[in-house]
Amino acid sequence: MKPILIKLLQFAISFAILGYLLHQLSQDKETLDRIWFGPKNWLLLMPACLLILFTTILSFVRWKLLVGALGMKFSLSDALRLGFLGYLFNFLSVGIAGGDVIKMVFLARQHKEHRTEAVTTVVFDRIVGLFGLLVVGSLSFVMFDISRLSVGEPDALKAFLLLGKVTVGLTLTGTVVGILLMVTGFVNHPLLDRLTRFPGLGGMIGKALHAVRTYRNKPRVLIFALLISLAVHCLLSAGIYLIARAITGNCPSLPTHCVIVPIANIANAAPLPGGLGAFEAALDAVYRAVSPETAVLKQGFVVALGFRFITLLVAGVGVFYRIVDRQSVADLVQQSQEEHSVEA
């Protein structure tokens, strides 16, 4: 019962954020008129859809690489099937923890002797994905000449600059910690095991430590996984830029998107269904920080809605897999729910 209540609370928060943003948009007649009657280039939505689909598939390929590195047989078709199912359940699941649990349970069922490793692959995939996001956002922020922007909300820009500096700080901290753990061997120090005893966070810390210890001696796999992660976030920025060009016409440049999208995308790590609501609010805020006075006021939120619609289309591939293999997926969902209930 407790996992269901937590999930319902997460959905409530997501819809509350979206409701607030929609209310703000409905009160802005000028923005609505400019979005509705302004020039459009709908043809750009096709490459945008393909880019977002491709980045999603790339992230599944990264997970397959991490699974294979631990000696588990795992085909590309399995990675795509489980990846899309997990992507779907990140949005729609109420009774289970989400897509990650489904992926873990599937691997544990297929490789009963590698149950711990199954959890490790999913956790480490998340770590690499998040670190790649921080790297892309930080490099873009450092290389981009913010002084060239003519913005309509200087206060929003100041807040964004602070957020960018925090992102750079997190990236540098993560890099130092990664080198300390991976290169020096400090990851095996008994002192770190004490961190796993912390109430609430102990289990998560323990899984992360085991993941780092497992992949520490696989530098080639780590490099490839990180390169894939960097490609994912760069291409995702390009996809969202195309959505903005298609819908609003007057939007920040592609280099600017490479700065704002990764920073806004950090909000997707929020414990909400698929980051729903958090990403929309974040993209709305960073758009206001870098947009000129002539830009549509709420264009960031409108672009985020366009992006969310496309991600739901991508999640629809998971619906196809669920229909085709209904009984198997139902068993997997039930076992995932039982696993999560035991942990909770």
C-alpha positions in Angstrom: 0.0 0.0 0.0 2.8 2.4 0.9 4.5 2.3 -2.6 1.1 3.0 -4.2 0.5 6.1 -2.0 4.0 7.4 -2.7 3.4 7.0 -6.5 0.1 8.7 -6.3 1.7 11.6 -4.4 4.4 11.8 -7.1 1.7 12.0 -9.8 -0.2 14.6 -7.7 2.9 16.8 -7.6 3.6 16.4 -11.3 0.0 17.4 -12.2 0.0 20.3 -9.7 3.1 21.8 -11.4 1.7 21.3 -14.9 -1.6 22.8 -13.8 0.1 25.8 -12.4 2.1 26.3 -15.6 -1.0 25.8 -17.8 -2.9 28.3 -15.7 -0.1 30.9 -16.2 -0.1 30.2 -19.9 -3.9 30.6 -20.1 -3.6 34.0 -18.5 -1.1 35.2 -21.1 -3.2 36.2 -24.1 -0.3 37.7 -26.0 1.7 34.5 -25.7 -1.2 32.4 -26.8 -1.9 34.6 -29.8 1.7 34.6 -30.9 2.1 30.9 -30.5 -1.3 30.1 -32.2 -1.1 32.6 -35.1 2.7 32.9 -35.4 4.8 31.3 -38.2 5.3 27.5 -37.9 7.6 25.0 -39.6 5.9 21.7 -38.8 8.3 19.8 -41.1 11.0 20.3 -38.5 9.0 18.1 -36.0 9.8 15.0 -38.1 13.6 15.2 -37.6 13.0 16.2 -34.0 11.0 13.1 -33.4 13.6 10.9 -35.1 16.4 12.5 -33.0 14.6 12.0 -29.7 13.8 8.4 -30.7 17.4 7.8 -31.6 18.7 9.2 -28.3 16.3 6.9 -26.5 17.6 3.9 -28.4 21.2 5.0 -27.8 20.5 5.0 -24.0 19.3 1.4 -24.3 22.4 0.5 -26.2 24.5 2.0 -23.4 22.7 -0.2 -20.9 23.3 -3.3 -23.1 27.0 -2.5 -23.2 27.1 -2.3 -19.4 25.2 -5.6 -19.1 27.5 -7.4 -21.6 30.6 -6.2 -19.7 29.6 -8.3 -16.7 29.4 -11.5 -18.8 25.6 -11.7 -19.0 24.0 -12.7 -22.3 21.8 -9.9 -23.4 20.7 -9.3 -26.9 20.0 -5.9 -28.5 16.3 -7.0 -29.0 16.0 -7.7 -25.3 17.6 -4.3 -24.5 15.2 -2.5 -26.8 12.2 -4.4 -25.4 13.0 -3.9 -21.8 14.2 -0.3 -22.5 10.9 0.7 -24.1 8.9 -1.1 -21.4 10.9 0.6 -18.7 10.4 4.0 -20.5 6.7 3.4 -20.6 6.4 2.4 -16.9 8.4 5.4 -15.8 5.4 7.5 -17.0 2.4 5.2 -16.2 3.3 2.9 -13.3 1.4 3.4 -10.1 1.8 0.2 -8.2 5.5 -0.4 -8.9 8.7 1.7 -8.6 9.0 2.2 -12.3 10.9 1.1 -15.3 14.2 0.5 -13.5 12.7 -2.2 -11.3 11.3 -4.0 -14.4 14.7 -4.0 -16.0 16.4 -5.3 -12.9 13.8 -8.1 -12.4 14.0 -9.2 -16.0 17.8 -9.6 -15.8 17.6 -11.3 -12.4 15.1 -13.8 -13.8 17.3 -14.5 -16.9 20.5 -14.7 -14.9 19.6 -16.0 -11.4 23.3 -16.3 -10.5 23.8 -12.6 -11.3 21.0 -11.1 -9.3 23.3 -8.4 -7.7 24.9 -7.6 -11.1 21.5 -7.1 -12.6 20.8 -4.3 -10.1 24.4 -3.0 -10.7 23.9 -2.5 -14.4 20.8 -0.3 -14.0 22.3 1.8 -11.2 25.5 2.4 -13.0 23.7 3.2 -16.3 21.9 6.0 -14.3 25.2 7.2 -12.9 26.9 7.4 -16.3 23.8 9.1 -17.8 23.7 11.7 -15.1 27.4 12.4 -15.3 27.3 12.7 -19.1 24.4 15.2 -18.6 26.5 17.3 -16.2 29.6 17.2 -18.5 27.6 18.4 -21.6 25.9 21.2 -19.6 29.2 22.3 -18.0 31.3 22.3 -21.2 28.5 24.2 -23.1 28.2 26.7 -20.2 31.9 27.4 -20.0 32.4 27.8 -23.8 29.3 29.8 -24.4 29.6 33.6 -24.4 26.7 34.6 -22.2 27.6 38.3 -22.6 26.4 38.2 -26.2 22.8 37.5 -25.1 20.2 40.3 -25.1 17.8 39.1 -22.5 14.4 40.4 -21.4 14.7 39.2 -17.7 18.1 40.1 -16.2 17.2 38.7 -12.8 16.3 35.3 -14.4 19.7 35.4 -16.2 21.5 35.9 -12.9 19.7 32.9 -11.4 20.5 30.8 -14.5 24.2 31.8 -14.3 24.3 30.7 -10.7 22.7 27.4 -11.7 25.3 27.0 -14.4 28.1 27.6 -12.0 26.5 25.0 -9.6 26.4 22.5 -12.6 30.1 23.1 -13.3 30.9 22.6 -9.6 29.0 19.4 -9.5 30.8 18.2 -12.7 34.2 19.0 -11.2 33.2 17.3 -7.9 32.0 14.3 -9.7 35.1 14.1 -11.8 37.4 14.3 -8.8 35.3 11.7 -6.9 35.3 9.5 -10.0 39.1 9.6 -10.3 39.5 9.1 -6.6 37.3 6.0 -6.7 38.2 4.5 -10.0 41.9 5.3 -10.3 43.3 5.3 -6.7 41.3 2.3 -5.5 39.8 4.3 -2.6 36.4 2.8 -3.6 37.4 -0.4 -1.7 38.2 1.4 1.5 36.2 0.0 4.5 35.4 3.6 5.5 33.0 3.9 2.5 31.0 0.8 3.7 30.0 2.8 6.8 28.0 5.2 4.5 25.7 2.3 3.6 24.4 2.4 7.2 22.8 5.8 6.8 19.0 5.7 7.3 17.2 6.1 4.1 20.2 6.7 1.8 22.2 3.7 2.9 20.6 1.3 0.4 21.1 3.6 -2.5 24.7 4.3 -1.5 25.4 0.6 -1.2 24.1 -0.1 -4.7 26.2 2.8 -6.1 29.3 1.6 -4.4 28.9 -1.9 -5.7 28.3 -0.6 -9.2 31.5 1.5 -9.1 33.5 -1.4 -7.7 32.2 -3.7 -10.4 33.0 -1.5 -13.3 36.3 -0.1 -11.9 38.4 -2.6 -13.9 36.6 -2.1 -17.2 38.0 1.3 -18.5 37.1 0.6 -22.1 33.5 0.0 -21.3 33.4 3.1 -19.1 34.8 5.3 -21.9 32.3 3.9 -24.5 29.4 4.3 -22.1 30.4 7.9 -21.3 30.8 8.7 -25.0 27.3 7.4 -25.7 25.9 9.4 -22.8 27.5 12.6 -24.2 26.1 11.9 -27.7 22.6 11.3 -26.2 22.5 14.7 -24.4 24.0 16.6 -27.4 21.5 15.1 -29.8 18.7 15.7 -27.3 19.5 19.4 -27.2 19.4 19.5 -31.0 16.0 17.7 -31.0 14.5 20.2 -28.6 16.0 23.1 -30.6 14.1 21.7 -33.7 10.9 21.6 -31.7 11.4 25.2 -30.7 12.1 26.3 -34.3 9.0 24.4 -35.5 6.6 25.8 -32.9 7.8 29.3 -32.0 10.1 30.4 -34.9 11.9 32.9 -32.7 13.9 30.9 -30.2 17.4 30.7 -28.7 20.2 29.4 -31.0 21.4 25.8 -31.1 24.5 26.6 -29.1 22.3 28.2 -26.5 20.1 25.1 -26.4 23.3 23.0 -25.7 23.6 25.1 -22.6 20.1 25.3 -21.3 18.7 21.9 -22.2 21.2 19.8 -20.2 20.9 22.1 -17.2 17.0 22.0 -17.4 17.2 18.2 -18.0 18.8 17.8 -14.5 15.3 18.3 -13.2 14.3 15.1 -14.9 16.2 13.3 -12.1 13.5 14.5 -9.7 11.5 11.5 -8.2 8.5 12.2 -10.4 6.9 10.0 -13.1 9.3 10.5 -16.0 10.3 13.8 -14.5 6.8 15.1 -15.5 6.3 18.6 -14.4 9.8 19.2 -13.1 11.4 19.3 -16.6 8.6 21.6 -17.9 9.1 24.1 -15.1 12.9 24.0 -15.5 12.8 24.5 -19.3 10.3 27.4 -18.8 12.6 29.0 -16.3 15.9 28.7 -18.3 14.1 29.9 -21.5 13.1 33.1 -19.7 16.7 33.5 -18.6 18.2 33.6 -22.1 15.4 34.9 -24.3 15.2 38.5 -25.6 12.3 40.8 -24.9 10.9 40.1 -28.4 10.6 36.3 -27.6 7.3 34.6 -26.6 7.1 34.9 -22.8 6.1 31.3 -22.1 7.8 29.6 -25.0 9.9 27.4 -22.8 6.8 25.7 -21.4 5.3 25.4 -24.8 8.4 23.8 -26.2 8.5 21.5 -23.2 5.0 20.4 -23.9 6.0 19.6 -27.5 8.9 17.6 -26.2 6.7 15.8 -23.7 4.2 14.9 -26.4 7.0 13.3 -28.5 8.4 11.4 -25.5 4.9 10.0 -25.0 4.9 8.9 -28.6 8.2 7.2 -28.0 6.8 5.5 -24.9 4.1 4.2 -27.1 6.6 1.7 -28.5 6.5 0.2 -25.0 2.7 -0.1 -25.4 3.3 -2.2 -28.5 5.7 -4.5 -26.7 3.2 -4.9 -23.8 0.4 -5.8 -26.2 2.5 -8.3 -28.2 3.9 -10.0 -25.1 1.0 -9.4 -22.7 1.3 -12.4 -20.4 5.1 -12.2 -20.0 4.9 -8.5 -19.3 2.1 -9.0 -16.8 4.2 -11.6 -14.9 7.2 -9.2 -15.0 5.1 -6.3 -13.6 3.7 -8.5 -10.8 7.1 -9.7 -9.8 8.5 -6.2 -9.9 5.6 -5.0 -7.7 6.4 -7.8 -5.2 10.1 -7.0 -5.2 9.5 -3.3 -4.6 6.9 -4.1 -1.8 9.5 -6.3 0.0 12.1 -3.5 -0.3 9.7 -0.9 1.0 
